[in-house]
């Protein structure tokens, strides 16, 4: 369970204080939760705080009772590696590594033996329909294929929490549907937090959180969790 309690983030711009997020409280259950809102509503700030990339000005983030916001950066990085997966709008694949090597990279960081890395990476690429692209560099993959590799990499350590930040924003219609289907399928097994401007994509989640002016304006339950 990932939980935010009275989460706020304030910045200084010269003499002016900017409130990016204010008093956000929510417990993210298993299944898919979409976070939507206009630009500047606090979506990216919220994701960065939930993932421990940034620290709140007030409030806290708790992962199964662990106070993520109280940990030093190296400990937060270890928590992210073990418990969280990330899919971004820009695929962020390592350009000099093949599809297989990109997917296996988190397993290497976690100290998994080579045989396990090989088997797990192949199984994940097969799951996203890319077993035939195993040895291709990112430059030889389409945008949709790169995003599917990124999703496979995010699932490499079977994290209980999966973050997706505009995961279909740079894709054509066919690739958007492929990635969305795989993403929500993965979201059935864990907590998926999806940040998006795409209301059609958001409507496929179990819940939608609407942010406005850095505040949680309302929650909509779209469908019961699987």
N, C-alpha and C positions, 0 to 999 in steps of 0.2 A: 504493500500500500504506500503510495506517495501522497503526502499531505502538505498543504501550505496553510500556515496560520498567520493571519493578519499581515500578509506580506506586502511590504512597501519598498519602493526604490526612488530615491531623490538624487538629483544631480545639481551641481553648481555650474552655471554658465555666466561667468563674470560675477556680477552682484545679484543675479537672478537665480532663484531656485526653480528647477523643473521637476515636477512630480511625474515620473514615468509609470508608476504603479502605486495604488493606494488601497490598503486594507483588504487584500485578496485572501480569502479563506475558502479552501475547497479540498476534499479528499477524493483523489482520482481512483475509481474502482477498476477492476479488471474489465477489459474491453476498450472500445475506441471512444475517446472524448476529443471533439474538435473545438479549437479555439479560434473564433473569428472576430472581426472588427475592422474598422477603417485604419488606414496608415496612422501611426502615432497613438493607437489605442492601448498599447502596452503588450502586444502579443509576443514580440521578440524578447522584450525585457522579462516577461514571465517565463518563457522557455529557458533563458539564460540563468535565471534564479533557480528554477526547478532542477536544472541539470548541474548546478554548482559551478557554472562558468563565471558567474558574478555573485556577489554577496548582497543581501538585502540591507536597506537602511534600518528597517524595523521588521519584526516578525521572523518566522523561521520556516525551513523546509525539512520534512522528516520522511525518511525512507525506512519503513518497517521499524519506526521508533528511533532510528539513528538521526541525530541532529546534524544534517549535512552542512548547514550554514556555520556550524561551530568548528568544523574540521579545517586544518591547514590545507593549502592547495594540493600538496602531494597526496594527502589522504583522499581528498575529493576526486583526484584523478584516478586513484585506485578504485574508488567506489564506481566511478563512471565506467571504467574498463570492465568491471565484474558484473555490474547490475544494470547498465544502460546501453542502449544502442541508438545510433543517430543516422537519419537520412535527411540530407539537406537539398536545397534547390540546386545548388552547384554540387556536382557529385563528389568532389573532393577525393577522387581516386588518385593513388600515387602513379604518376605517368610512366615511370620506369619499371613498374611491376605489372605482370600479367593479371588477368582476371582472377586466376587461381591464387596468385601470390597476394593480391589485394584482399581477398576474402580470408586467406590464412593469416594475415598480418596480426589481427587481434589475438589469435590463438598463439602466435609466436610471442607476443608481448606477455601473454599469460603463462608462458613457460610450458605449453603443451608439447608432447613429443611429436616428431616429424610425421610418423605414421598417422597419428590422430589428426594432425593438421591436414594432411593429404586427403584423408577419408572425409572429414567434416567439410572441407572446402568444396570437394567434388559433390557431395550430397546436397549442399546448399545451392551450388550453381545449377545442379540438375533440378532442384525444386523451383528455381526461377526460370527454368527453360533455357539455360545457357551452358549446358555441359559441353556442347560443341564449340564453345568459344573459350575454353579453358586456358589456352596459351596465347590468347590475343592481348595485346597492349590496349589500354583505354583509347588511344588514338585510332585504333582499327574497329572500334565499337560505335554504334549509333548512340544518340542521346538516351533513348529508351533502354538500350542494353546496358549502358553505363549506370543508369539509375537502378536497374535490376541487380547489377553487381554490387552497388552500394548498399542495397537492401540486404543482399546475402551477407555482406560483410557486417552489417549491423546486427545480424542474427547469429553471428559466428559463435558467440559465447552464451547463446540462449538467454539473453537478458530478460528480467521480469518487466522492465520498463523500456519502451521504444518511443523515441521522439522523432517526429517527421515535420520538417519546416519547409512548407511550400514544395512538397516532394514531386509534384507533377507540373510545376509552374513553367518549366522550359521544354515541355514535351508536346509532340503532336497528339492528335486525338486518339489514335490507335495505341500509342505508347502510354498515354495517360491512363487508359482503361486497363492495360496490362499491369502497370505499376500499382494502380489503385486496388485492383483485385488481389494482388499478392500482399499488399500492405494490410488490407483489412482482414485477410485470411490470417496473417501473422498476428494481428491485433486480437484475435479471438483467444489466443493462448497467454496473453500478457496485458499489461496496461499500455495502451497506445495513446499518446498525446500528439494530436495533429494540429499544427498551426497553418491556416490557409485563408486566402481571399476567395477561394472557390466554394460558393455556397452549395453547389451540386455535390461536390466532393464531401463537404462537411455533413450533408444530409445522409450520407452513408454510415456515419458514426452512430453510436447509441445515444450520445449526448452532445449537445452543442452549448458552449459557453460563449456568450456575447460580451466582449469588452468594449467599453466606451470611456474615453478620457482617463484611462488607467484604472478604471473600476470594473468589477464584474456587474454588468447591467442586468443580465438574466441568464437562466439556464433553461434549456429546452431538452426534454427527453424525447428522442426521435423514435427509438425502438428499444424493447427490453434487451438486456445483455444476453448473448448466446446461451 
